[in-house]
Amino acid sequence: MRRAKIAISQRRDQIDGRNEARDALDIRIGELLWDLGFTPIPLASQISDMKSYLTELSPDGFVLSGGNDIGSIFERDNLEMAILEYSSEHQLPLLGICRGMQIINDFQGGSHKRIGGHVATKHHVKGKLTENQDRQVNSFHEYAITLSTLGSDLEVLAICTDGVVEAIGHQKKPWLGIMWHPERNEEFADQDRQLISNHLER
């Protein structure tokens, strides 16, 4: 049986002293996807015709990974907007992690704002995604979505005790966003493995 191909956006970093920009990805994202039965495909950000690039790759789904603030790297923003348009056109499953969730929200006309208390910590979230049970997750973000900045056609699937939105879903498209990083846990959480597997296997 053929593995579904999951294309992954990468963070983009300028390397001091080398006159070089690099696309980079946490190796554990690829490890996690492969273990779940998918073929991970990291995407290049410096492509002039993104639509043709994605059409040529013909992925079965997408992961928008974390890293880089939205608006700080034009090429990455451009790639991820093209991914969202392609995913929407072809009704392909898409998972947004941290920044990835934020750009889903921006694409839908929402916004995000700077907050405190959510970097290198853990907190409890609760909502439809957790079957209304408290779940502890990691947190590494300085920007957040709130109920007042939520984009159109999106629903809140989990929220933190301080009111920060921690998971969203699109009401019509197969899009899911989470603010925590499944790949940064010492061991992949069973809840995340099941969540990712169920969502990307559509």
C-alpha positions in Angstrom: 0.0 0.0 0.0 1.4 3.4 -1.0 2.2 5.8 1.8 0.5 9.2 1.6 2.9 12.0 0.7 2.8 14.8 3.3 4.6 18.0 2.2 6.0 20.1 5.1 6.9 23.8 5.1 10.2 24.6 6.8 11.6 27.4 8.9 14.0 29.7 6.9 17.2 31.1 8.5 19.8 33.5 7.3 23.3 32.1 8.2 25.6 34.8 9.4 29.0 34.9 7.8 28.1 32.6 5.0 25.8 34.8 2.8 23.4 31.8 2.8 19.8 31.3 3.6 18.7 27.8 4.6 15.4 26.0 4.9 15.4 23.8 8.0 13.1 21.4 9.7 13.1 19.7 13.1 14.1 16.1 12.3 11.5 14.7 14.6 8.6 15.9 12.4 9.9 13.6 9.7 10.4 10.8 12.2 6.9 11.2 13.5 5.2 11.3 10.1 7.2 8.3 8.9 6.4 6.3 12.0 2.7 7.0 11.4 2.9 5.6 7.9 3.3 8.8 5.8 6.1 9.9 3.5 7.4 13.3 4.7 8.5 15.7 2.0 10.2 19.0 3.1 9.4 21.9 0.9 11.8 24.5 -0.6 10.9 28.1 0.0 12.8 29.7 -2.9 10.6 28.6 -5.8 9.3 31.3 -8.2 6.1 29.4 -9.3 4.7 27.8 -6.2 1.5 26.6 -7.8 3.4 24.6 -10.4 5.8 23.3 -7.8 3.0 22.0 -5.6 1.2 20.5 -8.7 4.4 18.7 -9.7 4.9 17.2 -6.2 1.2 16.3 -6.0 1.1 15.7 -2.2 -1.7 14.1 -0.4 -1.6 16.5 2.5 0.4 19.2 4.3 2.0 20.2 7.5 2.7 23.8 8.2 5.5 23.7 10.8 6.6 26.1 13.5 9.4 28.7 13.5 9.7 32.3 12.1 7.2 35.0 13.0 4.6 35.7 10.3 5.7 38.7 8.3 9.4 38.2 9.0 10.2 36.0 6.0 8.4 36.9 2.8 9.4 33.7 1.0 8.0 31.5 3.7 4.8 33.4 4.0 4.4 33.2 0.2 4.9 29.4 0.2 2.4 28.8 3.0 -0.2 31.0 1.4 0.2 29.0 -1.8 -0.1 25.8 0.2 -3.3 27.0 1.8 -4.7 28.0 -1.6 -3.7 24.6 -3.1 -5.1 22.7 -0.2 -8.3 24.6 -0.4 -8.6 24.0 -4.2 -8.0 20.2 -3.9 -9.6 19.7 -0.5 -6.4 18.2 1.0 -5.9 17.7 4.7 -3.6 20.3 6.3 -2.2 20.4 9.8 -0.8 23.7 11.2 1.6 23.6 14.1 2.1 26.8 16.1 3.0 29.4 13.4 1.1 27.1 11.1 -2.1 27.5 13.0 -1.6 31.3 13.1 -1.2 31.5 9.3 -4.4 29.5 8.8 -6.1 32.1 11.0 -4.5 34.9 9.0 -5.5 33.3 5.7 -9.1 33.3 7.0 -9.0 37.0 7.8 -8.1 36.7 11.5 -5.1 38.1 13.3 -2.7 37.4 16.2 -1.2 39.4 19.0 1.8 39.3 21.3 1.3 37.7 24.7 3.4 36.6 27.6 3.7 33.4 29.6 3.6 31.0 26.7 7.3 30.4 25.9 9.1 27.3 27.0 6.4 26.3 29.4 3.5 23.9 29.8 -0.1 24.6 30.4 -3.6 22.9 30.3 -5.9 23.1 27.4 -9.5 21.9 27.0 -12.2 21.7 24.4 -13.7 19.6 21.6 -10.3 18.3 20.5 -9.6 16.9 24.0 -13.2 15.6 24.4 -13.6 18.4 27.0 -10.9 16.9 29.2 -7.9 18.9 30.5 -4.7 18.1 28.7 -1.2 19.4 29.4 0.7 20.5 26.4 4.0 22.3 25.7 4.1 25.9 24.6 6.7 27.9 22.7 4.9 30.9 21.2 5.0 34.7 21.8 2.0 35.4 19.6 -1.5 34.1 20.1 -5.0 33.9 18.7 -7.9 34.9 20.9 -11.7 34.6 20.5 -11.8 38.2 19.3 -9.1 37.6 16.6 -10.4 34.4 15.2 -10.8 34.2 11.4 -14.0 33.4 9.5 -15.3 29.9 9.1 -13.0 28.7 12.0 -14.0 27.1 15.2 -12.2 26.9 18.5 -11.3 23.2 19.3 -9.2 23.9 22.5 -8.5 26.8 24.7 -6.0 27.6 27.5 -7.1 28.6 31.0 -6.0 32.2 30.2 -8.3 32.4 27.2 -5.6 31.8 24.5 -6.9 29.7 21.6 -4.8 26.5 21.4 -6.5 24.6 18.6 -8.7 25.5 15.7 -10.5 23.7 12.8 -12.0 24.9 9.6 -15.8 24.4 9.4 -15.7 23.4 5.7 -12.1 22.5 4.8 -9.9 19.7 6.2 -7.7 22.0 8.2 -6.6 21.6 11.8 -4.3 23.9 13.8 -2.6 23.3 17.1 -0.4 25.7 19.1 1.7 23.0 20.8 4.6 21.1 19.2 4.1 17.3 19.1 7.7 16.9 17.8 9.3 18.6 20.9 8.1 16.1 23.5 10.7 13.7 24.7 8.4 10.9 23.6 5.6 11.4 21.1 2.3 11.6 23.0 -0.3 9.0 22.1 -2.9 11.7 21.8 -0.8 13.6 19.2 0.0 10.4 17.3 -3.7 9.6 17.0 -4.7 13.2 16.2 -2.2 13.5 13.4 -2.9 10.1 12.0 -6.6 10.5 11.9 -6.4 14.0 10.4 -3.9 13.3 7.6 -5.4 10.0 6.6 -8.5 11.6 5.2 
